[in-house]
Amino acid sequence: MALEYPASINHPRPLWHWVLMACSLGPIACIIVGQLSPWLWMGELASHWTLHAVIALLPVVVVFRRNPWWGRLFIMLLMVGSWQWLNTTFASRATLSAPVATLTLATANISVANRQREELHAVLLALPVDILILQEVTSADRAAFMGSLNWPHQEWKLNEGPFSIALLSRKRLLTSSVHNLNGIPMLEALIDAGEAPLRVFGVHPPPPLDPQFTKHRNQYLAMLAQQLRDRSEPVVVAGDWNVTPGSHMWNLMINFSQVVAAPGARPATWPAALGPIGIPIDHIMGRNVGLAPLHAFTIPGSDHRGLMTTVTLPATWSTP
């Protein structure tokens, strides 16, 4: 009697299955390298894209799901690539009941190389926000916004390169200061919100493009985490963080500083050309405040999208 083999053995997989697997090598490499982010800068860079890699692996998971070896391997890669993102998705969020003061806030990396500055300035001046935090500003931007009735209280820190930053406020600045790390500024201001004070940090650490930049970014985020931990007032930190929730550094920084995200999804902000399917590297986080779900908006001439939210303050602090 002739032996009968299972159909899966008698009928080899079609060529397109193996082509699909070959196309999955890039996402697989991204997930594996991303797990090395605590030690390698390339791992840190890869960790920004691990969620995209997980989504890209879904077709091959479906095709090979019944294979006892490949199916288990791909499912394991899905779990490894998504666990950090899922962990941050289900973390506590900044909600607040019975607020005594409400402010609107926006952040925008407007790009130092922006060639549409007139259109850019018109869009920003039309934003209905009380506080505007800008990254990659130039002296031309300061000239356009100085004297604006929208935001009469301003703090600017200009330097060479893309790390200039500004904080513009409709409300009075009770105090303001600039922190510097390796020549990269961080703005801090205590804002008179009327019924309660709000401490705001404007940030823009360097991107993890090489070992030195990654080291400086991590030092910057560590300094920010310490500054946040040392402040007792309601606090909001906003800007281009150059880090995603898929990063090992994100976990360390958030756990130490105890800031939390707004409810709802984190809008993708970079690159702007990808719109909602890019990566979230711009953030607005808070502690002892409520945050409305974040809204992304287009910034003319920039490779980033901006973010806007409403901040609500509790009644347990009073303005000094």
C-alpha positions in Angstrom: 0.0 0.0 0.0 1.4 3.4 -0.9 1.8 5.9 1.9 -0.4 9.0 1.8 1.2 12.3 2.9 -0.6 15.4 4.1 -1.6 17.8 1.4 0.9 20.4 2.8 3.7 17.9 1.9 2.3 16.7 -1.4 1.8 20.2 -2.6 4.7 22.6 -2.1 3.9 26.2 -1.4 3.6 28.5 -4.4 6.4 30.8 -5.3 4.6 33.9 -4.2 4.6 32.6 -0.6 8.4 32.6 -0.6 8.6 36.0 -2.3 6.3 37.3 0.5 8.7 35.8 3.1 11.7 37.4 1.4 9.9 40.8 1.5 9.4 40.3 5.2 13.1 40.2 5.9 13.2 44.0 6.3 10.5 44.2 8.9 12.0 41.2 10.7 15.4 42.9 10.9 13.7 46.1 12.1 12.0 44.3 15.0 15.2 42.3 16.0 17.5 45.4 15.8 14.9 47.5 17.6 15.3 45.2 20.7 18.9 46.4 20.9 17.9 50.0 21.6 19.3 50.1 25.1 22.8 49.4 23.8 23.0 50.4 20.1 22.0 53.7 18.4 20.9 51.8 15.3 18.6 49.8 17.6 17.2 53.1 19.0 16.5 54.3 15.4 14.9 51.0 14.5 12.7 51.0 17.5 10.8 54.1 16.1 9.5 51.9 13.2 8.8 48.5 15.0 5.1 49.1 15.0 5.2 49.6 11.2 7.3 46.4 11.0 4.7 44.5 12.9 1.9 45.7 10.6 4.1 44.8 7.6 4.5 41.2 9.0 0.8 40.5 9.2 0.4 39.1 5.6 3.2 36.6 6.1 1.8 35.6 9.5 -1.6 34.9 7.9 0.0 32.9 5.0 2.3 30.8 7.3 0.0 30.6 10.3 -0.5 26.8 10.1 3.2 26.0 9.7 4.4 24.7 13.0 7.8 26.4 12.8 7.4 29.5 10.6 4.0 30.3 12.1 5.3 30.3 15.7 8.4 32.3 14.7 6.3 35.0 13.0 3.8 35.2 15.9 6.7 35.5 18.4 8.1 38.4 16.3 4.7 40.1 16.3 4.7 39.9 20.1 8.2 41.1 20.5 7.7 44.1 18.1 4.4 45.2 19.6 4.8 44.7 23.4 6.4 48.2 24.1 3.7 50.0 22.0 0.9 48.0 23.7 2.4 48.8 27.1 2.3 52.5 26.5 -1.1 52.3 24.8 -2.7 51.0 28.0 -0.8 53.3 30.4 -2.7 55.8 32.5 -3.8 59.0 30.7 -4.0 62.7 31.8 -7.7 63.2 32.6 -9.1 65.6 35.2 -12.5 66.2 36.7 -13.8 69.6 38.1 -11.0 71.8 36.6 -10.7 75.4 37.6 -8.7 76.7 34.6 -8.5 75.8 30.9 -5.8 76.6 28.4 -5.2 75.6 24.8 -1.7 74.7 23.8 0.1 73.8 20.5 3.6 72.6 19.5 5.1 72.8 16.1 8.5 72.0 14.6 8.5 74.5 11.8 11.8 73.4 10.2 14.8 75.7 10.0 15.0 75.1 6.2 11.3 76.1 5.7 10.9 78.0 2.4 7.2 78.8 3.0 7.6 81.1 6.0 5.0 83.7 5.0 2.3 81.0 4.7 3.7 79.4 7.8 3.4 82.6 9.9 -0.2 83.1 8.6 -1.2 79.6 9.7 0.4 79.9 13.1 -1.1 83.3 13.8 -4.5 81.9 13.1 -4.2 79.1 15.7 -6.7 79.6 18.5 -4.2 78.7 21.3 -3.1 80.4 24.5 0.4 78.8 24.4 2.5 78.1 21.3 5.8 76.2 21.5 8.0 76.3 18.4 11.1 74.4 17.4 13.7 75.2 14.7 12.9 78.9 14.8 15.0 81.6 13.2 15.4 85.3 13.7 12.9 85.9 10.9 10.3 84.0 12.9 11.0 86.1 16.0 10.7 89.3 13.9 7.3 88.1 12.6 5.9 87.2 16.1 7.4 89.8 18.4 4.7 92.3 19.3 1.9 89.9 18.4 -1.3 90.6 20.3 -2.0 86.9 20.2 1.0 86.1 22.4 2.4 89.2 24.1 4.6 87.1 26.5 7.4 85.4 24.8 10.7 83.6 25.4 13.1 82.9 22.6 16.4 81.0 22.5 18.1 81.3 19.1 21.4 79.5 18.2 23.2 78.1 15.2 21.6 75.0 13.7 18.2 73.4 14.1 17.8 73.6 17.9 16.5 77.1 18.5 13.2 77.1 20.4 10.5 79.6 21.4 7.6 79.8 23.8 4.8 82.2 23.1 2.0 82.8 25.6 -1.3 84.8 25.8 -0.9 84.5 29.6 1.7 86.2 31.8 5.0 84.4 32.4 5.6 84.5 36.1 9.1 83.1 35.6 11.1 81.7 32.7 14.5 80.1 32.2 16.6 78.3 29.7 18.4 75.0 30.4 21.3 74.0 28.2 22.8 70.6 27.6 25.7 70.3 25.1 24.5 73.6 23.6 20.9 72.4 23.1 18.3 74.6 24.9 15.2 73.6 26.8 12.7 76.3 27.8 10.9 76.4 31.1 8.2 78.9 32.1 5.7 79.2 35.0 2.5 80.6 33.4 -0.2 82.5 35.2 -3.4 80.6 34.2 -5.6 82.8 36.4 -6.9 80.4 39.0 -3.8 78.2 39.0 -0.2 78.2 37.7 1.0 76.0 34.9 4.6 75.0 34.4 5.5 74.4 30.8 8.6 72.9 29.2 9.4 73.3 25.5 11.8 70.7 24.3 13.8 69.6 21.2 16.5 67.0 21.8 18.7 65.8 18.9 17.6 62.8 16.8 19.3 59.5 17.3 21.2 59.6 14.0 24.6 58.4 15.2 26.2 57.3 18.5 27.0 60.9 19.6 23.6 62.3 18.8 21.9 59.4 20.6 24.1 60.0 23.6 23.2 63.7 23.7 19.5 62.9 23.2 19.5 60.5 26.0 21.3 62.9 28.3 18.8 65.7 27.3 15.8 63.4 28.1 17.4 62.4 31.4 17.8 66.1 32.4 14.2 66.7 31.4 13.0 63.8 33.5 14.9 65.2 36.5 13.5 68.7 36.0 10.0 67.3 35.7 10.4 65.2 38.8 11.6 68.2 40.8 8.6 70.3 40.0 5.4 70.0 42.1 3.1 72.3 40.1 0.8 71.1 37.3 3.2 70.7 34.4 3.1 70.2 30.6 6.0 69.3 28.4 5.7 69.7 24.6 7.9 69.7 21.6 9.7 67.5 19.1 11.1 64.8 21.5 12.8 62.7 18.7 11.6 59.5 20.5 8.6 57.2 20.1 6.8 55.1 22.6 8.5 52.1 21.0 11.9 53.2 22.4 13.6 51.8 25.6 14.5 55.4 26.5 10.8 56.4 26.4 10.0 53.9 29.1 12.9 55.1 31.4 12.0 58.8 30.9 8.3 58.4 31.4 8.6 56.1 34.4 11.0 58.5 36.2 9.2 61.7 35.5 5.7 60.3 36.0 4.2 62.4 33.1 1.4 60.8 31.2 -0.1 61.1 27.7 -3.5 62.6 26.6 -6.3 60.1 26.2 -6.9 58.6 22.7 -4.4 57.8 20.0 -1.0 59.5 19.6 -1.1 61.2 16.2 1.8 60.5 13.9 3.8 63.7 13.3 6.9 62.7 11.1 7.4 62.6 8.3 4.5 64.9 7.4 4.3 63.4 3.9 3.1 60.1 5.5 0.4 61.9 7.4 -1.4 59.6 9.9 0.8 56.6 9.0 4.1 58.2 10.0 5.7 57.9 13.5 4.8 59.9 16.7 8.0 61.8 17.7 6.3 65.0 18.7 4.5 64.8 22.0 2.4 66.7 24.6 2.6 65.1 28.0 1.5 66.3 31.5 1.3 65.6 35.2 -1.3 66.9 37.6 -3.3 68.2 34.7 -6.0 67.0 32.3 -5.3 66.8 28.6 -7.8 66.6 25.8 -7.2 64.1 22.9 -4.4 65.5 20.7 -5.2 67.0 17.3 -2.6 67.1 14.5 -2.4 70.0 12.0 -0.4 70.7 8.9 2.6 73.1 9.1 3.3 74.6 5.7 6.8 73.9 4.5 7.7 71.6 7.4 8.5 67.9 7.5 6.5 67.6 10.8 2.9 67.9 11.7 1.9 70.0 14.7 -0.1 69.0 17.8 -2.8 70.9 19.6 -4.7 70.1 22.9 -6.6 71.7 25.7 -5.1 71.7 29.2 -7.2 71.7 32.3 -5.8 72.6 35.7 -6.9 71.4 39.2 -8.0 73.6 42.1 -5.3 72.4 44.5 -2.7 75.0 43.5 -2.9 78.7 43.6 -0.9 81.3 41.6 1.9 82.8 43.7 
